[in-house]
């Protein structure tokens, strides 16, 4: 799947964001190595800490269906009603990056950050989370 197709899927996911408090809508499209796309949106909560990011929603949806091998994720996010020139790239938070590190090869997994279908940047997970904490850091 090409990056542009994954970005389009992220925008479709963004439409389902539940953001009554921040009005900052995020969509994510996670590509499994099985070729299937798992969409996620951010879901806010009045108590704030139960809020879930779009990236983790996509990961948890895929994992709950038995998928644990991934190629890439596209992430889009902006304030409701903003045009692409009004905001920066929406990068995953630290918690989402850590979830990615649990399931993805940091050198191979691509993170696509898009402001529009024409304006996007691609990073590896290793670039976004260099010194991640993984099972290799645990004493077994």
CORGINOR-V640557 format. One record per backbone hydrogen bond with DSSP energy under -1.0 kcal/mol. NH is the residue of the N-H (numbers start at 0). CO is the residue of the C=O. E is the energy in kcal/mol with one decimal. If there is no record, write none. Layout:
<<NH;CO;E> <NH;CO;E>>
This chain:
<<5;1;-1.7> <6;2;-2.4> <7;3;-2.2> <8;4;-1.8> <9;5;-1.9> <10;6;-2.1> <11;7;-1.8> <12;8;-2.1> <13;9;-2.2> <15;12;-1.9> <16;13;-1.8> <17;41;-2.3> <22;18;-1.5> <24;77;-2.3> <26;75;-2.7> <27;39;-2.8> <28;73;-2.1> <29;37;-2.7> <30;71;-3.2> <31;35;-2.8> <32;68;-2.6> <34;31;-2.2> <37;29;-2.7> <39;27;-2.4> <41;25;-1.5> <42;51;-2.5> <43;17;-3.0> <47;44;-2.4> <48;46;-2.7> <50;47;-2.1> <51;42;-2.3> <56;52;-2.1> <57;53;-2.3> <58;54;-2.4> <59;55;-3.2> <60;56;-2.1> <61;57;-2.2> <62;58;-3.0> <63;59;-2.3> <64;61;-1.2> <65;62;-2.0> <66;61;-2.2> <70;30;-3.0> <71;30;-1.1> <72;109;-2.0> <73;28;-2.2> <74;111;-2.9> <75;26;-2.5> <77;24;-1.9> <79;22;-3.0> <81;78;-2.4> <85;82;-2.5> <96;92;-2.2> <97;93;-2.1> <98;94;-2.0> <99;95;-2.4> <100;96;-2.1> <101;97;-1.2> <103;99;-2.1> <108;104;-3.1> <109;70;-2.1> <110;122;-3.2> <111;72;-3.4> <112;120;-2.8> <113;74;-2.3> <114;118;-3.0> <115;118;-1.4> <120;112;-2.6> <122;110;-2.3> <124;108;-1.7> <125;105;-2.7> <127;123;-1.4> <128;124;-2.5> <136;133;-2.3> <137;134;-1.5>>
